[in-house]
């Protein structure tokens, strides 16, 4: 069962449509790698991504196939241990829209 996007508990889902290059990206992972070239990427693929901007110069990006999986991972990194030893709590939930690319 998919969560209602208007009834998300604490996080707002941002939608990213463009990111500054003029290529047509065929996959969500390709779009994300182009958008955040210095990011560390976890496994997964899909339109929803969680971004942890807690590392000094790079973000950590995880792609998810549905909103429930993304919210689940966001709950983990927002939890008591955060996303690691130097967590600053700078986490985002984003939906990538390839149609606008």
ABEGO torsion letter per residue (X at the ends): XBBBAAABAABBBBBBABAGBABBBABAAAAAAAABAABBBBBEBEABBBBBAABAABBBBBBBABAAAAAAAAAAAABAAEAEAABAGBBBBBBBBAAAX
